[in-house]
Amino acid sequence: MKRALSLLLVACALVSAAAADTITPQAAIARLFTSDRVDPDWFAQSLLQQAPASQVQSVVDQLKSQLGAYQDVRPEGDHFSTVFAKASVPTYITLDSTGRITALYFKQPITTVKDLPGAVNTFRALRGKVGLVIEAGTTVTQAINADEPLAVGSAFKLAVLAALKKQVEAKRMSWAQIVTIRAGWKSLPTGVLQTWPDGSPLTLDSAAALMISQSDNTAADLALRTVGRSAVEAEAPPRDTPFLTTREAFQLKDPANAQLLARWRSGDVAARRAVLETLTSKPLPSIDIFTGRIAAPDVEWFFSARDLCSLMGKVAALPLMSINPGVADPARWARVAYKGGSETGVLNLTTQVVSRSGKTYCVSATWNDSQPVDEKQFELMYSLLLNNLE
């Protein structure tokens, strides 16, 4: 009986080993890019619960579309390099004992062809409106509509931070200054501060860090209210006067406030300031009314790509600017400072990077369209710009 059991255990072990040998991690990656369709049976249920096969298919299709024909998979230490015609993608994969994929992660592409103008030209093919600038130091090296004002979403928070920094440098404020959350200053997500109790204290530095790294809307409004609207307007183009808080923007986009929106649209600066005063007694709308739809696209913050690089230059040295590196790979650069912004039909990415040799670059790209934009596609294109620098 014991001998039979031993033989059975050996047989099971051999079957398990054979299953594990059915495909290697390298071959599993290659199969993703050489097969007509991604098969759900290639993945463990634990992964499919987090990312269905259709989502993996979308990523695979996007990589092939943006990076050209698949060529090879090569081992690279603890991961693999998936090679395409235009770039290679660091790829991390784990298989279970049956050869099914339990973990799969693609990092930002690394260009194999050094062609910055070619990477820039991919932006010209986007539908809608595009603005882009690449600056090396103070010199513009590449540009598409660099001076055209476009909606930039939360990238406006660079202007709020610039105003705060100016006040701190003038000794009128301190990063250690305590500010408190007020009910009338709370906004809608993104962020976490809107869930904190009224009266909760935090430092101005903490509010600024949340505003930039997590794009916390309530933190941005708290910072704007603390520094003063006029101080932020001094850092922004006149077209953005009066400068909106995120709460006010959400309120103006609320269909329940259609009459106020009409007054805003037809009014001069004084009339618009009066509208904002009226909004102080209005509640916040539900976040649900903004999901997947473009609401009042003219209620926004409008900056050119060149404007944003100018603002980035004022605040990039602040430590909080490096908490969230955005699309850039921090391992490749001596320093990364980033802020982006998005809402339905609006996307901006603005990054300042400092190379190991000490060169400073700013890359700002904005995409506006009358329908939802593909954020993953845009990020992929943007990463090719960064990887073509130096």
N, C-alpha and C positions, 0 to 999 in steps of 0.2 A: 504493500500500500504506500509506504513512504517513498519507495523507488518510483512508483507511478506518479506520485505527487511531484517529486523532484523533476521528473521528465516533463510533466505538464508545465511547471514553472519555467523550465529552460525553454520550452516551446513558446510560451507566452513572451518571454524575453526576446527570443529571436524574431517573433512577429512584430513586437514593438520596435525593435531595432530596424527591421525591414521597412516599417511604416515611416520611421524617422528619416530613412535613407531614400524615400521615394522622391524627395525633392530637396535641394539645398537652398539656403537663403538667397544665394546669388541667382539661382534658376527661378526662384519664386518672384524675384523682382523683374527679371527678364520676361517672364510669362505675362506680367501685368501690361507690358508695353508691346508685346508681339501678338497677343491674342485679339480677336475681334471684339470680344466683350469680357468684362470682369465677371467672374463666376462667384456667386456667394459661397459656394462650397469650398473655396480656397481659404476662407476665413473662419476663425474660431467664433463661436457665438458671443463671447465676451467682447470682441472687437466690433462685431456687427451691431451690438446694442449701443455702442457709442457712435459708430459711423457705418451706416448701411452701405451695401455694395454700390448703390447708385451714386453715393457721395464719393466713394473711391474712384468710380468711373469718371465722374466729373473732373476730379483732380488729374487723373491720367490723361484725359482728353485735353485738358488745359495745358499741361506740360508739353505734350506733343505739338499742340497748336502754336504755342509761343516759342518753343525752343528748337523746333525743327525735328527731323527724323531721328528716331531712337537708333543708337549705334551699339552700345555695349554696357555691361555692368562690371566694375572692377573693384576688388577689395581695397579698402583704405583704413587699415588699423581696425578700430572697433566698429566700423560701418562700411558702406559701399558707396561708390561713385557711379551714378547712373548717367551715362554720357549720351548727349544729343548733339545735333549738328551745330547748335549755337552756344551750348552751355552744358556744364555737368552739374548734377544735383546730389549733394550729400544725402544718403538714404540710410535710414536705420530700420531694421526689420528683425522680428523674433518669430520663430516657429515653435509650435508645440510638438509632442512626440508623434503626432499623426501627419505632420507636415503642413498643418493649417497655420495661417498668419495670426498671431496674437497681438502684435504691435507693429505699426508701420508709420514712419515719420519722414517727410521730405523737408529738408532745410532749404534756405534761399539758394537759387542757382548761382553758379560761378561761371562767368563767361569764358568760353574757350577761344572766341574770336574777339580781339580788341578792336571794337568798332563803335565808338561812342555816337557818331552821327547816325549810324544805322539803328542803334537803340533809341535814339531820339525820334527818328522817323516813324517808329511804330506808333508813337502817340498821335501822329498826324492822321492815322487811319481811323481813330476813334470817332464815333458819331457824336453829335452835340458840339459843345465848346470845350476847348482845351487851352490851358495856359501852362507854360513850362519855362523855367530858367535854371541854368547851371552856372554858378559863379566859382571861379578859382581865385581866392582872395577877393579883390574888388572888381575883377575882370569877368565880364559875361563871356562864357565860351560857347554856350549853346542856348537857343531860345526859340520858343513858339508862343507868340502873343504874350510876351512877358509883361506887358504893361496893361493888359486888358483886365478890368475888374470882373471877378467872378465870385460866385457864392463859395465860401470856404468852410462852412460849418464851424466846428469847435477850434479850428486854427486861429480864430479871432482871439483866443485866450492868450496868444503871444502879446497882443496889445495891452491886455490887462496886466500881464506880468511885467511888461516894460514900464508901465506906469507905476506899479508897486516898487520896482527896483529903483526908479528915479527918486521916489519919495524916501526910500531907505537911505540912498546915497546922500540925500539932502538933509538927513537926520530928522526928518519930520515923522518918520515911522521906523519901526524896528521889526526884523523878522521874528523876534521873540515876543512881539506884542500879542496880547490875548484878544481874540475876537469871539463873539458868541453867535450861535445860530438863532435866527428869528423866524417865526412862522411865516411872515410875509416875504421872506427872502428865499424860502425853499422853492426848488424847481423840480422838474421831472428828470428821470435818468437820461444819460448815464450818470453813474456815481453812487455814493452810499450816504452822503450827509443828509439827503432828504429824509432818511429813515431815523436820524438821530433826534433825541428829544429837544424841544425848544429850550434855548438857554445853554446848550452844551458849549463848553469853551474849547478852543484850540488855538494854537499859535498861527500867526499870519504865514509863517513858513510852511506849516503843515497844510493849511488851506491851499497855498500856492502849489505845493507838491501834489496834492490830490487833484487840483485843477489841471495840471499838466500831465501827470503820469497816468491817471485814470480818467481824465477828461470829465471830472466831476462837475456837473452843471451848478449845483448848489454852492460848491466851493468857489466857482467862478463868480457867481452873483454876490457871494459874501465878500470876495476880494474887491469886486467892482464897487459895491456899495461902500466899502471901507475906504478905498482910495479916492472915491468920488468920480461921478460920470464924466465931468469936465476933464479930469486928469487923463482918463482913458481916451477921450475924444482927441486930446492933444497928440496921442500916439497913433491915431488912425486917420485915414483919408477923410476929407470933409463929407464925402458921400455917405459916410456911416454916422453922421450926426443927425438926430440924437442917437447915441450908441445904446443899443438894446442889451438888457440882461437876457439870459436864456428864459427866465420866467415870462418876461414880457413878450418874447418871440413866440413862445408856446401859446400865450393868451391871444395874441393877434391872429394866430393861425386857427384858433378855435372857431368853428362855424357859428357858435353862439354869440360871438363878438363881431359879426359881419359888418354891423354899422360902424363900429370903431375902426375896423380895418379899412373901410371905405374912406373914412375921415383921414386915416393915416396916409393912404395912397394919394389923396388929393391935396394934402396939407403941406405948408412950408415947415421949416424947422420949429417955429413957435407953435404951430398947430399940432405938430407931432408930439411936442413935449406935453401939450395939454392932454392928448390922448393917453400918454403914458401915466399921467396923474390919475386919469379915470380908471386905468387898469389896476390901481392899487386896491380898489374895493372889489375886484373881480376874483373868482376862484381859479385855480388851475384846472385845465381840462384833463380828461383821462388820457393816458399815454396811448391807449388803444386806437384813438382816432388818427394817429400818425403812422401806424404800422403799415408798411408796404404801399403808402400813397404819398404823392407829392401835394403838400398843402401850402398855398400862398408862397410860391417860390421867391417872390420879391421881398418877403420878410426874412431877411438874412443879414449876414455880414459880408461885405464885398471888398475883397483885396486882390491886387494883382500878384502874380508870382514874385515879381521884384519887390513889392511891398513886404511880402512875408519873409523873404531873405533878409531884408533890411531889419525887420523886427527880430528875426532870429539872431542876427549879429549883435543885438543889444543885450540878449539874455542868455546866449548859449553857454557862457562860462559859469552860470549858476549850477551848483551841484544837482539840484532837483531836475534839471533838464536831461540828465543821463539816466534817470530811474527807468524809464521806458524807452528803449532804443528804436522802437518801431520796426521798420523793415531792415535796417542796417544790421550787419553782423558785428557786435562789439569787439569780437576777437580780432577782427581785421584792422581796426582803427585804434589810434591812441585815445581818441575821444569821440563820443557821439552825443548830439543833442537833437531831440525830435519832438515835434508836435504835428498831429494831423487833425482832420475834421471830416465828419460825414453826416449826411442824412439822406433820405431817399432822393436820388437824382443828383447828389452832391458828394464829391470826394476830393480831399486834399491831403497830400503828404509833403511835409517840409522837414528837411534834415540838414544839420551842419555836421560834417565829419572832419576830423583832423587826422592826417596820415601819420605813420610812424616817422616819416621824414620831416614832419612839421608843416605840411601844406594844408590849408584850410579850404574846404569846398562847401557850398550850399546848393542843395537841389530841392526845388519846390515845383510840384506838379499838381494841377487842379483839373478836374473833369466835371462838367455840368451837362445834364441831359434832361429831356422832358419825360424820361422813363427811368426806372431803376438802373444803376450802373453796376458793373461786375467788379466788385472790390478785389477779389482774388486775382483776376486778370490784370488789374491796374497795379497791384502790389508786385506782381511778377515782372511786369514791364519796368516798374520803378527800380526794382532790385537790379535789373540789368544795367540801368544807368549808374547806380552806385558801384557795381562791380567793374565797370569800364573806366572808373576814375583811377588816376595814377598810372 
